[in-house]
Amino acid sequence: MRHNYKNLKIWKIGIAIANEISDVLIEFPKHERYDLSSQISRCSVSMPSNIAEGSSRTDKSFSHFLDISLGSSFELITQLLIAKHRKYINEIQFNQLEIKIEEFQRMTMGFQNGLK
């Protein structure tokens, strides 16, 4: 069965996270533009992108793309922890993003379990 990614709540949450991350990155120091901020941006974009790409595949293959999306989400939290440590984001920003990312992770794992 193929899925229309635009109708998937996990894709919509992934897009919202990527957009919020983009807004946060505007405040990062210029010297981080090609380092940490670039990695954070790529991870956040990877989350909904892999859902979209995988949705055109078989359920087994889609599950693999969901694994990649989940991996990006865990990587994103790690990078945000580093950004918080460097004081590029504050505790409140970090906590709000972490809650959204963890919700994305729970929902994605639940959806993935339904594919099997």
Secondary structure, DSSP 8 states (H G I E B T S, - for coil): ----GGG-HHHHHHHHHHHHHHHHHTTS-GGGTTTHHHHHHHHHHHHHHHHHHHTTS-HHHHHHHHHHHHHHHHHHHHHHHHHHHTTSS-HHHHHHHHHHHHHHHHHHHHHHHHH-
